[in-house]
Amino acid sequence: MVVVHAQPSTSAAPTQKKNRRKLHKKTANTAGNDAEMQESAPQPGNSPNNGREDDDELMIDDENADVQVDGSAPAFPALSAAAQRSTLKSEIRRIPIPPHRMTPLKKDWVNVFGPLTEILGLQVRMNVHRKCVEIRTSKHTKEVGALQKGADFVKAYALGFDVNDAIALLRLDDLYLDSFEIKDVKTLHGDHLSRAIGRIAGQDGKTKFTIENASRTRIVLADTKIHIMGSFQNIKIARDAIVSLILGSPPGKVYAGLRTVSSRMRQRAL
């Protein structure tokens, strides 16, 4: 009789051990995940809705603060015109007078300083030693640009314009002075320069008067220098006519151009 002893298999034991280890690992992982979920779970005090409510409260506080600042701002009364004038310092301007214009200035001095004091409210004096006219603002000066207007008026008289024509600079705002020389247009010497000046003036000043009446400007011929007073567009018309005369155009051609320009100006005025 043969007796066979059944030995337990050794391969089952390690598998059970392995399974136990895996179970332990799984239970540990699940426990860690549960702890993390508990930590990351939103607490009742830290909910996003509560954060929005806090932001709304902050916004409401800012608005209330702005309203309080506006309500508590001091209100100052507006300064009067006299108070504003008192704070401004008196400004002075010196306009040089050429030597050949000092004698006419002395003769027309009453007509020169009268408009400056009456219309603009400036203080004026003639400095014979320095050969200049000094103007200064005073408490009677009303306009801010009165000093500049007065300086332009005196400068126009110094350039050779008549007093009655220069007064227009004080009464109107769109009048300007433009000056240029014949050599700026074309370099001429000797008899050529004299003939150019003669073409601009014309016989007994006929050409100059025609340009003035057609362009509604005032022109002064001072040797080789030419001064024009008028509005911007009118100065351009007169300057173009004078430039064409300097370049050698005959006066008849310039007259024809001035006729067309004056007719266009009349049509625009209508």
Salt bridges, closest charged atoms under 4 A:
GLU134 OE2 - ARG94 NE 3.03
GLU134 OE1 - ARG125 NE 2.47
GLU143 OE1 - LYS149 NZ 3.49
ASP165 OD2 - ARG218 NE 3.62
ASP173 OD1 - LYS149 NZ 2.89
ASP178 OD2 - ARG239 NH1 2.79
GLU181 OE1 - LYS183 NZ 3.84
GLU212 OE2 - LYS208 NZ 3.30
ASP240 OD2 - LYS236 NZ 3.24
